């Protein structure tokens, strides 16, 4: 099925609620979504987006004319959400769910439950080798939540931001890793780690994006997408079409709105994690998006008093291996054969660039946690520690001339140097 592109975006204002509604209405009518069994993929609470506006608009437009209106939380490997969390994510109460939105059903993806997955194809070793420029050679099995086979249309709803693994988030990433199995998740996260966050983040077409799109093309169900470009609490852009078309337009606007250029690197950065990141697994974005503007030998502090755990899902494995630069793993892979590649990838992204020569690890910058994670655990996982009570964020403001950068809400805006502008 071919889909026509609908939507618009602005660099100087937000779309109104009525404009969002009208874009959706025109797209649904033009692309003949009526009468279909639709499965929507939506983000969890760790992604900023006015999902409440999108949910209400879509439900109002489609609930009378589609056969099925189901929503699957594209968790990837994140923990499942409770019913209360899900309803809060789409902006309705339990009472409203019963009275006004009874046709909507919600499900969590479970990436580790083999009974919930179906194998849909394989990327050959030859293909992997070609796409990765020889960095990886092993074939990879492609599996996805088997719920997709019960629907006529998969409808992705998600924001697009600069991303540490794929270059930009959104589009088919809501299928892979959103509702995928472990093999493909591990494979392309490790590919992103091999390329490095510094080289891939904010780049539009990347080897990882190509892997994601190739995997999505194997899904035997039509795919549609609403790509959002979020700015603050509003939408600067909304594009509806195939995932490839919608993401392409959204990434162009994201490049304009979500990248902050600085003239010089900083010796110290206070990167404040918002409450949407409730563990270091997601709070690591406060490092990914700011690493490019930290000076060699400088310090990046992830200030997150509310974060008291590394990861609900992967915490034990991270405590086992710690946080290290890429080559720490690459040069001694036989020591880590029992560690999922996706976990090692996260480790390298938080630690950042660096070298590992003759058994000595030298990270380019120092990463310090000022969080609820105790000092002894920070030492155990190879990160610095600072008591968050010793930090008064207001005293970090307006000190850029001293080489100190304060970022009050980190994790989504990418910071780069003017000299790195491509």
Secondary structure as UniProt FT lines:
FT   STRAND          6..9
FT   HELIX           17..30
FT   TURN            31..32
FT   TURN            34..35
FT   STRAND          37..42
FT   TURN            45..46
FT   HELIX           51..62
FT   TURN            63..65
FT   STRAND          68..73
FT   TURN            76..77
FT   HELIX           83..90
FT   HELIX           94..99
FT   TURN            102..103
FT   STRAND          104..108
FT   TURN            111..112
FT   HELIX           114..116
FT   STRAND          117..123
FT   HELIX           125..131
FT   TURN            132..134
FT   STRAND          140..145
FT   HELIX           146..150
FT   STRAND          153..159
FT   STRAND          162..163
FT   TURN            164..166
FT   STRAND          167..168
FT   HELIX           171..174
FT   TURN            175..179
FT   HELIX           182..195
FT   HELIX           197..200
FT   TURN            201..202
FT   HELIX           207..217
FT   STRAND          222..231
FT   TURN            232..233
FT   STRAND          234..241
FT   HELIX           243..257
FT   STRAND          259..262
FT   STRAND          266..273
FT   TURN            275..276
FT   HELIX           280..283
FT   HELIX           285..288
FT   TURN            289..290
FT   HELIX           291..293
FT   STRAND          294..304
FT   TURN            305..306
FT   TURN            312..314
FT   HELIX           315..321
FT   HELIX           326..330
FT   TURN            331..332
FT   HELIX           333..336
FT   TURN            337..338
FT   HELIX           341..351
FT   STRAND          354..357
FT   TURN            358..359
FT   STRAND          360..363
FT   STRAND          366..371
FT   HELIX           375..380
FT   TURN            381..382
FT   STRAND          384..385
FT   HELIX           388..390
FT   HELIX           393..396
FT   TURN            397..398
FT   HELIX           400..402
FT   STRAND          404..410
FT   STRAND          414..417
FT   HELIX           418..420
//
